[in-house]
């Protein structure tokens, strides 16, 4: 060994030394690259039963596996970027998957299904973070025949190109089953109800977590003062056992029964009852010069039975935000609320009713959440 070492460092010429180093580098590089490419094959990807018995079976039913053109996209086409640098980063991140394989985190169908939403979100976040480089292994804007696309597809794709929207923002569930969203929403709601059930409501205000009626007396058979909508804040005036005396501060339009959060933006938060119509108090007036409508700042008092309310607005806000991100984000880029005004957001939500997996009360919560963040609701002024 010493003789070989002496020959290598002292007896060889510099050209020969350079050749040997080059050859060694080629062999090392070739070996590394061959190994990395081997991990990109379908055979390798489904070599563990977690992938073979779950995602692979779903993938075989999709257009990426069988299609009229005979072009197949395998696992690595969708989950590994082509560029070398991004590919190496993805491979390094994949070592975490080996760790969970060793732990048996998803080694049964039941475990896999329980983790499906989390696993899907991890992949979606990865693809969104890198601009869906994996999708663009095969799909490129400059290769599209815009004139052959339908009007809706062309408009949407050109908008995506203009705003650099990631493919995964709109295209989820095209190779694997989507998570069980209705069950997830039910679990979210159950968690919210647990908070409601244990909230002492000792603060100066309460936030509505659902539609709830407020009465003129501590009796649900008495006249209604008003019906309050979710995310509406009420001021607590008095407590008597399971009843709270509360006040809503809002705006009416031309003395109507609908109550709004601000003058101008059509974000309704309550509706007067027969009792409230007789006791409503106006404290301020605002004339909208653009529409010539008169808005009155009003307040109404009444009694509400405990339940369906929370002390901390963040409790309901986080719930509504999660519904919005999960359901609306399934097919759409989540643009900020300021992209539209309160009225237009109502139109957007109504247009999506037939596609959503949300229950009607959940969808109403999402609408109010996004309206709260609309361009006119967040604008300075009244």
Order of alpha helices (4+ residues) and beta strands (2+ residues): alpha-alpha-alpha-alpha-alpha-alpha-alpha-alpha-alpha-beta-beta-beta-beta-beta-beta-beta-alpha-beta-beta-beta-alpha-alpha-alpha
